[in-house]
Amino acid sequence: MMEEQFRTEIASLGEFGLIDHLTKNNETFQASTIESIGDDAAVIDQFGRQTVITTDMLVEGVHFDLMYTPLKHLGYKAVAVNLSDICAMNATPTHITLSIGISNRFSVEALEEFYDGVYAACSKYSVDLIGGDTTTSHKGFIISVTAIGEVAPGKFVTRRGAQVNDLICVSGDLGAAYLGLQLLEREKQVYLEDKNMQPDLKDHDYILGRILKPEPRVDIVEWLAEKEIVPTAMIDISDGLSSELLHICTKSGVGCVLYEDKIPVSDEAKAMGMQFNIPTTTCALSGGEDYELLFTVAQADYEKVAKNGNITVIGYITALDEGANMLTPSGKKHALVAQGWNAFG
């Protein structure tokens, strides 16, 4: 007979006792960290580099479902999606703060599992957790992460610098995260209808990993620096390729041509798209949560970019009056429409 899992009530530790418990093994990786957790504020010294700061919030029932999201994966993802925003500025992530709102339905052990994921992400990307807050929530689990990064002076990249004839590039592949989410939602409904049915998730590790454990493309930022390539505009793909490309076009005052057959899609995503009868182009354009980098570079950088197997050139920038369009393999032109995630839609 299995032993009953021990449960420690949060109330038994209190707010500060809980913070001390969850952060007792916190490590620092950055020489720039002068003061970390334990005081009124953290102190960091960026040694003459420029600082990039971003904040993101994840809300239970809106951004994640604990029926199929392991708490360790959730902790990892909460960090990863914020580091992705730092990468989208062509910067290197260095520090985070983490604030959570929790109810008494969570035990100390559950929060330890969540923090194991947080620390795993911090360790992998050499990022220091330097502070945050913990409070009570009556509306489920709420997570807020602030990420800090550094970049050489004048080397940060915004969404507004794309120029006519620039190449449009994307890292990795697209659409898999959306299909992973569809698979999890399908198996959740099967389970809710029959509690005796076990989820059928075999052989789908890749698409499930894309939605449950995304990875920020720190490697792409490092490679660009190594090759002395500074993108003219950049954004990370959280809301779908079409939405993000239109953000760049709008901010830069330009149009674009996107080649449908150049959009990178993994073999597993293609197979799952066929199973769900969803075109993988639709998944890539509108699915979101891929956390790949979408960026533009001058044509002079083509030879360098073409040698990187993790980057695909998918189109080019045009004049504003030419509009934002996608060309199909048959040569038909379709206007790009933003149909990705809308937080208030």
C-alpha positions as CSV (number, residue, x, y, z in Angstrom):
1,M,0.0,0.0,0.0
2,M,1.3,3.5,-1.0
3,E,2.2,5.8,1.9
4,E,0.1,8.9,2.1
5,Q,2.1,11.9,0.8
6,F,3.1,14.2,3.6
7,R,1.6,17.7,3.3
8,T,2.9,20.7,5.1
9,E,0.3,23.5,5.3
10,I,1.6,26.9,4.2
11,A,0.0,28.5,7.3
12,S,2.4,26.5,9.5
13,L,5.4,28.4,8.1
14,G,3.9,31.9,7.6
15,E,4.8,34.3,4.8
16,F,8.4,34.9,5.7
17,G,9.0,31.4,6.9
18,L,7.7,30.2,3.5
19,I,10.0,32.6,1.6
20,D,13.0,31.5,3.6
21,H,12.1,27.8,3.1
22,L,11.6,28.1,-0.7
23,T,14.8,30.2,-1.2
24,K,17.2,28.6,1.2
25,N,19.0,26.8,-1.7
26,N,18.9,29.7,-4.1
27,E,22.2,30.0,-6.0
28,T,23.7,33.0,-7.8
29,F,25.6,32.7,-11.1
30,Q,26.2,36.4,-12.0
31,A,29.2,38.4,-10.8
32,S,26.9,41.4,-11.2
33,T,24.8,40.2,-8.3
34,I,25.8,42.3,-5.2
35,E,22.8,41.6,-3.0
36,S,20.2,38.9,-3.7
37,I,17.2,37.7,-1.7
38,G,16.9,38.7,1.9
39,D,16.8,42.5,2.1
40,D,14.3,45.2,1.0
41,A,15.8,45.2,-2.5
42,A,18.4,43.5,-4.6
43,V,21.6,45.2,-5.8
44,I,23.2,44.5,-9.2
45,D,26.1,46.1,-11.0
46,Q,26.0,45.8,-14.8
47,F,29.6,47.0,-15.3
48,G,28.8,49.6,-18.0
49,R,26.3,47.4,-19.9
50,Q,22.8,48.7,-20.8
51,T,20.0,47.1,-18.8
52,V,16.9,45.5,-20.3
53,I,13.8,44.8,-18.1
54,T,10.6,43.0,-18.8
55,T,7.6,41.7,-16.7
56,D,5.1,39.0,-17.5
57,M,2.2,37.5,-15.6
58,L,0.7,34.0,-15.8
59,V,-2.7,33.4,-14.4
60,E,-4.2,30.0,-13.7
61,G,-7.2,29.2,-15.9
62,V,-6.0,31.8,-18.5
63,H,-2.4,30.9,-19.2
64,F,-2.1,27.4,-17.8
65,D,-4.3,24.5,-16.6
66,L,-3.0,22.5,-13.7
67,M,-4.9,19.5,-14.8
68,Y,-2.2,18.8,-17.3
69,T,0.6,21.2,-16.4
70,P,3.1,19.7,-13.9
71,L,4.2,22.3,-11.3
72,K,7.9,21.8,-12.0
73,H,7.2,22.5,-15.7
74,L,5.2,25.5,-14.8
75,G,8.0,27.0,-12.7
76,Y,10.4,26.4,-15.6
77,K,8.1,28.0,-18.2
78,A,7.3,31.0,-16.0
79,V,11.0,31.8,-16.1
80,A,11.6,30.8,-19.7
81,V,8.9,33.0,-21.3
82,N,10.3,36.1,-19.6
83,L,13.9,35.3,-20.6
84,S,12.5,35.0,-24.2
85,D,11.5,38.7,-24.0
86,I,15.0,39.6,-23.0
87,C,16.4,37.7,-25.9
88,A,14.0,39.5,-28.2
89,M,15.8,42.7,-27.4
90,N,19.1,41.1,-28.4
91,A,20.1,41.0,-24.8
92,T,21.4,38.4,-22.4
93,P,19.2,37.5,-19.4
94,T,21.0,37.8,-16.0
95,H,18.4,38.2,-13.2
96,I,14.8,37.6,-12.3
97,T,12.4,38.4,-9.5
98,L,9.4,36.1,-8.9
99,S,6.1,37.0,-7.2
100,I,3.3,34.5,-6.6
101,G,-0.3,34.6,-5.3
102,I,-1.4,31.3,-3.8
103,S,-4.4,29.8,-2.0
104,N,-4.4,27.3,0.8
105,R,-5.2,24.5,-1.6
106,F,-1.4,24.4,-2.3
107,S,0.9,22.7,0.1
108,V,4.5,23.6,0.9
109,E,5.5,20.5,-1.1
110,A,3.6,21.7,-4.1
111,L,5.4,25.0,-4.1
112,E,8.7,23.2,-3.6
113,E,8.0,21.4,-6.9
114,F,7.2,24.7,-8.6
115,Y,10.4,26.3,-7.3
116,D,12.4,23.2,-8.5
117,G,11.4,24.2,-12.0
118,V,12.2,27.9,-11.4
119,Y,15.7,26.9,-10.2
120,A,16.2,24.5,-13.1
121,A,15.6,27.3,-15.6
122,C,17.8,29.7,-13.6
123,S,20.6,27.2,-13.5
124,K,20.4,26.3,-17.2
125,Y,20.6,29.9,-18.3
126,S,22.8,31.2,-15.5
127,V,20.2,33.6,-14.3
128,D,20.0,34.8,-10.6
129,L,16.7,34.9,-8.7
130,I,17.1,38.0,-6.6
131,G,13.7,38.8,-5.1
132,G,10.0,38.9,-5.3
133,D,6.8,38.7,-3.2
134,T,4.4,36.1,-1.9
135,T,0.7,36.8,-1.2
136,T,-2.7,35.2,-0.8
137,S,-4.9,34.6,-3.8
138,H,-8.6,33.7,-3.9
139,K,-8.6,33.2,-7.7
140,G,-6.1,30.4,-8.2
141,F,-2.4,30.5,-8.8
142,I,-0.9,33.8,-10.0
143,I,2.7,34.2,-11.1
144,S,4.5,37.3,-12.0
145,V,8.1,37.3,-13.2
146,T,10.3,40.3,-13.9
147,A,13.4,39.5,-15.9
148,I,16.5,41.7,-16.3
149,G,19.2,41.4,-18.9
150,E,22.2,43.2,-20.2
151,V,23.4,44.3,-23.7
152,A,26.3,46.2,-25.1
153,P,25.6,49.9,-25.4
154,G,23.6,50.6,-28.6
155,K,23.2,46.9,-29.5
156,F,19.7,46.4,-28.2
157,V,17.1,45.7,-30.9
158,T,13.5,46.9,-31.0
159,R,10.5,46.1,-33.2
160,R,10.8,49.3,-35.2
161,G,14.0,49.1,-37.2
162,A,13.0,46.9,-40.2
163,Q,14.0,48.4,-43.6
164,V,12.8,47.7,-47.1
165,N,14.6,44.7,-48.6
166,D,15.6,43.3,-45.2
167,L,15.3,39.5,-44.9
168,I,12.8,38.1,-42.5
169,C,14.2,35.3,-40.4
170,V,12.9,32.9,-37.7
171,S,14.6,30.5,-35.4
172,G,13.6,26.9,-34.8
173,D,10.2,25.7,-36.0
174,L,6.6,26.9,-35.5
175,G,3.2,25.5,-34.7
176,A,4.2,22.6,-32.4
177,A,3.3,24.3,-29.2
178,Y,-0.3,24.9,-30.4
179,L,-0.7,21.3,-31.4
180,G,0.7,20.2,-28.1
181,L,-1.9,22.2,-26.4
182,Q,-4.7,20.7,-28.6
183,L,-3.5,17.2,-27.7
184,L,-3.6,18.0,-23.9
185,E,-7.0,19.6,-24.2
186,R,-8.3,16.5,-26.1
187,E,-7.0,14.1,-23.5
188,K,-8.4,16.3,-20.7
189,Q,-11.9,16.1,-22.2
190,V,-11.6,12.3,-22.6
191,Y,-10.6,12.0,-18.9
192,L,-13.4,14.3,-17.7
193,E,-15.9,12.1,-19.6
194,D,-14.5,8.9,-18.3
195,K,-12.1,8.9,-15.2
196,N,-11.0,5.4,-16.1
197,M,-9.4,6.5,-19.3
198,Q,-5.7,7.2,-19.2
199,P,-4.2,10.0,-21.3
200,D,-2.8,8.8,-24.7
201,L,0.4,11.0,-24.9
202,K,2.8,8.3,-26.1
203,D,5.3,9.4,-28.9
204,H,4.4,13.1,-28.6
205,D,7.3,14.3,-26.4
206,Y,8.3,17.0,-28.8
207,I,5.1,18.9,-29.2
208,L,4.2,18.4,-25.5
209,G,7.6,19.8,-24.6
210,R,7.0,22.8,-26.8
211,I,3.9,23.8,-24.8
212,L,4.9,22.7,-21.3
213,K,8.7,23.5,-21.3
214,P,9.6,26.1,-23.9
215,E,13.2,27.3,-24.2
216,P,14.3,30.9,-24.7
217,R,16.6,31.3,-27.7
218,V,19.6,32.5,-25.8
219,D,21.7,30.5,-28.2
220,I,20.5,32.6,-31.2
221,V,21.4,35.9,-29.4
222,E,24.9,34.5,-28.6
223,W,25.4,33.3,-32.2
224,L,24.3,36.7,-33.6
225,A,26.9,38.4,-31.4
226,E,29.6,35.9,-32.4
227,K,28.9,36.6,-36.1
228,E,28.7,40.3,-35.5
229,I,25.1,40.4,-36.8
230,V,22.8,43.0,-35.3
231,P,19.2,42.5,-36.4
232,T,17.3,45.6,-37.6
233,A,14.1,44.5,-35.8
234,M,13.3,41.6,-33.5
235,I,10.4,40.1,-31.5
236,D,9.7,36.7,-29.9
237,I,6.8,34.6,-31.1
238,S,4.4,34.3,-28.2
239,D,1.1,35.1,-30.0
240,G,1.7,33.5,-33.5
241,L,3.9,34.4,-36.5
242,S,1.3,36.6,-38.2
243,S,0.7,38.8,-35.2
244,E,4.4,39.2,-34.4
245,L,5.3,40.0,-38.0
246,L,2.6,42.5,-38.2
247,H,3.9,44.1,-35.0
248,I,7.3,44.6,-36.7
249,C,5.7,45.9,-39.8
250,T,3.5,48.4,-37.9
251,K,6.2,49.6,-35.7
252,S,8.7,49.9,-38.6
253,G,6.2,51.5,-41.0
254,V,6.8,48.8,-43.7
255,G,5.1,45.9,-45.5
256,C,6.3,42.3,-46.0
257,V,6.2,39.2,-48.1
258,L,6.1,35.9,-46.3
259,Y,6.6,32.7,-48.2
260,E,4.2,30.0,-46.9
261,D,6.4,27.1,-48.0
262,K,9.4,28.6,-46.1
263,I,7.7,28.5,-42.7
264,P,9.6,25.8,-40.7
265,V,7.4,23.1,-39.2
266,S,8.6,19.9,-37.5
267,D,7.6,16.5,-38.8
268,E,5.8,15.7,-35.6
269,A,3.8,18.9,-35.8
270,K,2.9,18.0,-39.4
271,A,1.7,14.5,-38.4
272,M,-0.4,15.9,-35.5
273,G,-1.8,18.6,-37.7
274,M,-3.1,15.9,-40.1
275,Q,-4.6,14.0,-37.1
276,F,-6.5,17.1,-35.9
277,N,-7.2,18.2,-39.5
278,I,-5.6,21.6,-38.8
279,P,-3.3,23.0,-41.5
280,T,0.1,23.5,-40.0
281,T,0.4,26.9,-41.6
282,T,-2.6,27.9,-39.5
283,C,-0.9,26.6,-36.4
284,A,2.3,28.5,-37.2
285,L,0.6,31.8,-38.1
286,S,-1.9,31.9,-35.3
287,G,-1.0,29.3,-32.6
288,G,1.5,31.1,-30.5
289,E,3.7,30.0,-27.5
290,D,6.5,28.9,-29.8
291,Y,8.9,31.4,-28.1
292,E,11.1,31.5,-31.2
293,L,12.8,34.7,-32.4
294,L,11.5,36.5,-35.4
295,F,13.9,39.1,-36.7
296,T,15.0,41.0,-39.8
297,V,18.5,41.4,-41.1
298,A,20.2,43.3,-44.0
299,Q,20.6,41.3,-47.2
300,A,24.4,41.6,-46.7
301,D,24.1,39.2,-43.8
302,Y,22.4,36.5,-45.9
303,E,25.5,34.3,-46.3
304,K,26.1,34.2,-42.6
305,V,22.5,33.5,-41.7
306,A,22.1,30.8,-44.3
307,K,24.8,28.7,-42.7
308,N,22.9,28.4,-39.4
309,G,20.6,25.4,-39.5
310,N,18.5,26.8,-36.6
311,I,17.5,29.9,-38.6
312,T,15.2,30.0,-41.7
313,V,14.8,33.0,-44.1
314,I,11.0,33.1,-44.6
315,G,10.4,36.4,-46.5
316,Y,11.5,40.0,-47.0
317,I,10.4,43.5,-46.0
318,T,8.6,45.7,-48.6
319,A,7.4,49.3,-48.7
320,L,4.4,50.1,-46.5
321,D,2.1,50.7,-49.5
322,E,2.6,47.1,-50.7
323,G,1.0,45.7,-47.6
324,A,1.7,42.6,-45.5
325,N,1.2,39.5,-47.5
326,M,1.8,35.8,-47.7
327,L,2.6,34.0,-50.9
328,T,1.4,30.4,-51.3
329,P,3.4,27.8,-53.2
330,S,1.0,28.3,-56.2
331,G,1.8,32.0,-56.2
332,K,-1.5,33.3,-54.7
333,K,-1.2,36.3,-52.5
334,H,-3.1,36.6,-49.2
335,A,-3.1,39.5,-46.8
336,L,-1.7,38.6,-43.4
337,V,-4.2,38.8,-40.6
338,A,-3.4,38.9,-36.9
339,Q,-5.4,36.0,-35.5
340,G,-3.2,35.0,-32.6
341,W,-3.7,35.2,-28.9
342,N,-5.6,38.3,-27.6
343,A,-5.5,38.6,-23.9
344,F,-8.8,40.5,-23.8
345,G,-10.5,38.8,-26.8
